Each structure stands twice: as C-alpha cells, then as structure tokens.
Amino acid sequence: MKRSIITRTGSYIPPERVPNTRFLGREFYDADGRRLQRPNPEIVKKLHEITGIEERRYAPPDVCTTDMAAIAAESALAGVDREGIDYIIVAHNFGDLKADNLRTDMVPTIAARVKQRLKIKNPYAVAFDLPFGCPGWLQGVITADYFIRSGDARKALVIGAETLVRVADPHDVDSMIYSDGAGAALLEATEEDAGILAHLTRSDTLDHAFLLRMGRSYNPGSSGGEIFVKMDGHDIYKYAVKTVPAVVKKNLDHAGLGLGDVAKILIHQANEKMDAAIVKRLFDLYKVKTIPADIMPMIISWTGNSSVATLPTLLDLILKGNMDGHRLHPGDIVVFASVGAGMNVNSMVYRVPSQPASHAVT
C-alpha cells in the first residue's frame, strides 16, 4: 500500500524582528471608526496575554510571497533531483503584494513562479495554487497525498507562504498578530507502514463563512481604497475550540488510534491561548485530565501568526533540531491541525518513518 512520507523540509523566517513595543505609538480604532480610549501599553499587554506573541517577523520591503516560497523550497530541495517532482502546490491567500502597492498579483500563479525560480524544465511537473485560509498548507499536503496514493505522483512539493502583514490594517489591534514567512515540505511515496495514516477536512460556510473576511480600514480618515483582513476574533475562538478537537478525534478514530498514541500535536500557530484551549478540549473529549507539557510545540511567541506558513515552519524547526525539548522519533504519531478562513478545519495523523528526513539527522 502506497503512503506519503515527508522527506525534506525548509522554511524562510524573515530577518526583521518586530517587538510589541513597536505598536505603542499606533492609533487604534474599533469597527465603528471610534478611537480606542484604552492606553496603548494596556492594549499591547492584553494582546500578549491572549496570544502569547512577544514579537513577529516582517518580510523586507522588496520581498514578496514568491520570493519567500522559493527560498523555503530551495532549502527543502538541497541535493534533490527537481526534475522528478510531479506536483508543486503553493498555499497562500493574497498572492504577491508589494509593500508600496496593495494590489494582489496572482497571474501567473505563485506556484508557476516558484517552479520557474527552481529552474524545473519538466512540463509534467504540475504547478498550482491553493487558497484555503490558514489551513492551506495542510490542505496542500492532503491533496498531494491523494495524488501519491493514486499512483499519479511519486514526489510533491507543498509550500505555504504569505506576506500577511501587508493586508493587516495598521489601525486594527488584530494587526499585531500577523507575521510573514514561508515553509515547504517534500512528500514522497513509500511502501513503509508510516507517513500519512489519515486526514480529515471540513468547511463550515453556512454560518461561519465571513468570520474572516476583507474590509476597509477602521481609521475613518483613511482615503485609500485598500481592503484589509478582518476577523471576528471572539467568534473564531469559540468556533475553533468547539470544532477543531472534534475533527482531530474523528481523524484519530479513522486511523484506529487514540489520544494515548499521540506524541506531538502540531497546531496552526494562531493564538497561544486558543491553541491551549483546543488541546484541553481534545483531552476532555477523551476524559484525560493530565496534558503532557511537551505535546504542543509553540513558536508563536517569536514568529507571530504567518497563516499558511506556521505549520511547515514549525515542522522544519523541529526536524532540524532547532526546537529545544522537541524531537520526532521513528514510529512517533504526530497530529497536525489547522483552522482558518472559510471557516475551514483540517487534521492529519502522521507516523514518523524509520528513515528520518535526510537533512534532519543530528
């Protein structure tokens, strides 16, 4: 039986570190255009308490989504025969946005641009984009798994990249959450009883489609026609805490596994408090009271929320030994989970293969 294993990973974490103090001089408004009366130090402190974010990363002004995606891909493909790649899937939501021109550019696709950057000549290496909200990279992995299991592919490169900061309204407190970055993973076919064991996705559009959306700046004095990402944070929190644990449990059931089999839960780095609540709810579903301290690696405190890039970046850091106290060992069961615009939720159960990613041997 063919399965898909992750053999290589790479990431790009932008060099500019933006601490919370950067926002002390901002003018923040609410959705009705009223200036927030709370002092900025209080606003910034509250955001840190809720999200766990101390700093985030911003891409250089001359760097776009394609650039970051290509850098992450190059990192993942060092020493790999690129002409043998069957699919290149790039998850993003806003295409290439220039720092001084918020007009999305997605023609040709970001995947086509990345393939061109990688100098892949093979015309049957199919490149396409996947806009799916923050769960986009994980959905790209799920899509690649279908191709591999069907025999249509032996190798697939899946990238998540986003310059999320450029679509963040500087006058909206939620802008402090967002970050830029990219992560990539190479999936390959294997006959080993390892890799992707099961996955599950759901889309709740009827009542929740617009919890995340695009809208005008909250600043009533804004004269431009730009639109920015907006969210109903409280409602998203409630939705995520209720829905994600149920999806993960159902996914584990499909894999014939229980919570006690899980070594790590790699979850989209959206909000530290929300992610902790999701994991607690999952343990509650299994009636397990004690949550292992090391089961949920977190990087949001210093990377912020880079949307589709958070999961592949987290995975890359772990595999390369750059997450103190977190390692993946052959046979470990890892659960991936993400939630975001749509509203979309997905989950994947993965067994670490006996042969680790070649670049990850430490």
ABEGO torsion letter per residue (X at the ends): XBBBBBABBBBBBBABBBBAAAAAABBBBBAAGBBBABBAAAAAAAAAAAAGBABBBBBBAABBAAAAAAAAAAAAABGBBAAABABBBBBBAAEBBBAABBBBBAOBBAAAAAAAAAGBABAABBBBBBBAEAAAAAAAAAAAAAAAAAGABABBBBBBBBBAAAABBAABAAAAABBBEBBBBBBBBBABBBEBABBBBBBBAAAAAAABBBBBBABAABABABBBBBBBAAAAAAAAAAAAAAAAAAAAAAAGBBAAABABBBBBBABAAAAAAAAAAAAAAAGBABBBAAABBBAAAAAEBAEAAAAAAAAAAAAAGABBGBBBBBGBBBBBBBBBBOBBBBBBBBBBBABBBAAABX
